Amino acid sequence: MNTNEEHENDPEITLISDKEKRIDKVLIGDPKTGINESLRESLDDSSRFSSRFSSSPRPPSSPRQKQYHRSMPIIAAPRICAQALEMKEKALRFEPIPNLSNDVYEQIIYSLSEDRKNFVIQHKFKDGARINRAQMFTREYQIKAQKQDVKKKAEDELLSQETELHQQFDEFDKKTKQLETELLKSFDYKREDLKSYHNAQLVKHEEKWKSEKKLKEFNHPSSELTDYRVQLASLLVQGRFEEAEKIESVINEQKQIEEVRKFQTMREKFLESEKKVIEKQEQEKQFLEASLSVQLEKFYQQRAKLRLVLENKEKKVNTFRKSVKDADKLWNRERVRRALENTPNSKERSAIAPSNRVRRQDIMDKEFNSLSLPPLKSSRRTTPKKKEEFE
């Protein structure tokens, strides 16, 4: 038996599926060539390896491709409600549109835009122009409603700011009055303390002048009265009673004179000393009142500085109150705010509405690819040659 017949009767080859036979034919030819199974599998692995890595390497991506671009959310096409369809018919008849929500206005305008797009594609220009006028008509009512809505929101915001500001003023003034009362009460305590100290000082001063030590400075007799007493004693020892009686009467008279004079001197000294003490106490009172006045003025300045924040806020509220009365000014400010929100650098950007504008490829006639031109005819007259000339 030859080699081909051996391979045909080989049980391993007979078990190969049709799919594997097709692979053998593509990779290594007909199985009758005699190539074994291990060689076929190695060829399969090498072919898969080469097909996986034989492609040319990718070029490195540029830094611009690695940049992250935040995608904008796109609003899906709005669903047109029954009210919007009803108001759309009114807009097409240019009838007054009642005050509606902004979503309904957007649905009307979107539906009109879709109709205009269809009319433009169908080359119905008059209908498209009527749709344009209806859109402008609807947009006017929408802007009017938006102005009213913006004014209503501004009035509510103004009322909220005024209420909050009045509450803040009341709380601040109430707190200021409370702190002022506490401060003035502390001043009264300081005055009472100083008054008690002064009274105690005067009592101590009076006790000092009533003490025995202080009396000894003023109650000693004069030398003349002392001499009279010595003389009286001498007369009594000698028994000269008549002379002693006269001397005693002189002594009593002189004693009364000196007592009155000494008491007057002592009283003058006491009043003079007491006056000095009182003057010093008065200076201390004045210094205390000046200090308390400085503290009170400093307190008022601090509270006025804190209140200035509320006063500046009140100025802003007054300015806002004037702008609320001007609807056009409010609307322009709202437009500027919306424009700033949609800037590329804005953190809060509104979503992009679905576009229903007419594109160039929508209105181009796809069947209008080329002009239909008649065949060319030459101006040169050609005469057919006779059959005999060819023969």
Phi, psi and omega in degrees: 000134183281179185293321181296319181292327178296319179289327179291326180271359180291126182293330179297320181288324181293336180276355179289132181285168179297324180295318179293328177295320179294323179295320179298322181292323181286317186276309188233012178088200183286140179297343180290350180291343174098008180282132185284174186290321181298322177295321180295317179295321178296321177294323177297315181297317181294324180291321178293319179299317181291322180290334181279324186246005183279345181291151182292146182295149179287143175290149179298139181288145181284156178301329181294326179290333181278350181294144181266125178246120180286122181281146179273137175291136182250128180283137176291159180302129184292150174275129184277118180277171181294322179296321179294320178295322179294316179290334177295319177296322177295320179295323178292332176268001179057043175265154181301137181257129179292171180290120183237171175285159182296329178296320180293320177299317180296324178293321178297312182295321179294317179296319177296322179295321177296320177296319179297320179299318179293320180294322180293320178296324179274003179061036174263085190288323180294317177295322177296320178294322178295323176295322178300315180295322178295322177296315178297321178298315179292322180297323178298315179292325177296314179297321178298316178294321178295322177297316178297320179294317178296319179295318179297316178296320180294319178296318177296319178295321178297316179298320179295317179294319179295316179298315179296320181293317178297321178295318178295320177297315180298314179297320181292314180295322177296317177295320179297316179297320179296313178295323178295317178299316179296322180292315179295325177294321177295326176295319178297321177298319179295320178296317179295321178297317179293321179295317178296321178296318180293317178299317178296325179293320179292319177297317178297322179294319180293319177297325178297318182284342177267357182288157179300323180299318181286328179294325181296340179286343187233342185267006178282139182287165179281168181293328180294314179294326178295319179296319178298323179292319178297318179296319178298317180296321181293320179294320179295323178294322182279349180080020179266080190284325180296316179291325180293325179296318179296318181294323180295320177295325177293319180298316181296318179296317180293324179297317179297320180296315182290325178296317179296315181295316180294320179295322179294320178295315180297320180294320179296318179295320180295314181295323178295316178294319179295324178297318178296319179296317180295321177297319178295320177296323178294322176297319177296322176297315180297319179295320178296316180296321177296318178296318179294324178294321177295318178297319180293320178293320177297320177298315179297322179294318179296316179292325178293324178294320177290326180288339179299329178298315178291325178293320176295321176296324178295323176297318178296322178294320178295320177295319178294326177297321178292322181288333179295328180290340180258103183294321180296320179295320177297318182294319178296321178294323178293322177295319178296319179297317179295322179295321179292327179293332183264009177288155181299328183272001181285141179284326181245101180250140180285156181290153180278129179286151179298136183274131175234028179284157180277125179264162182296322181288344177284327185262348178287134179284115183291332179281344180273073182268323182210162179278145178272108182249142177288160179292149180285146176236127181284145178279347179280131181270124180249136179252128180293141181284152180284156183293332183289330182294324180290329179287000000 
